[in-house]
């Protein structure tokens, strides 16, 4: 189950040094997501993100960068893996709720 929307999901990215950045989720599934951002990240980095799924806020979602590429406009497209099992279960439940209503 992958959610791809015509509208991207805005994301706040928190870094371990206290700084933050932003991006957009292009797709999300229970085990990970694809994030588009201008933040300098590389394979192996771990980030914390806040975003909404179906109008419900998710905060402090931990994810690892497993692959990255750059598009023609200079944005990084990152393949993320969610790292926390309870967060993964919560995301799965929210996605299922959303799909069951559609």
Phi, psi and omega in degrees: 000117178234133177261115173242126184238156173290337177256128179282154180267117178294143184227135169263128182251125177253133180255158184296339180275005179094351178279168179218165178210189181221166177192190178222136174278123177275328176206156178216142176217170187301334182259350182181194184201170170245124183246133174253126184204162171261355179295140180281106179227157181221165178307134180098342177293151175242134180231162171244135184233153171234135181198176178243140171241119177056039178081002180249129186285136171244126181235145176066031179287118181274133180216147175254144178276116180259341177200151177212153177212169181238136178270179185296337180268002178092003177280144175273135173253113187248131171269120184249150172241126177289139189257340184256122184298322181290323176293320178299317179296320179296315179298315179302314180298318180294319178295318178298316177304314183296315181290325180294333179277342184269000000 
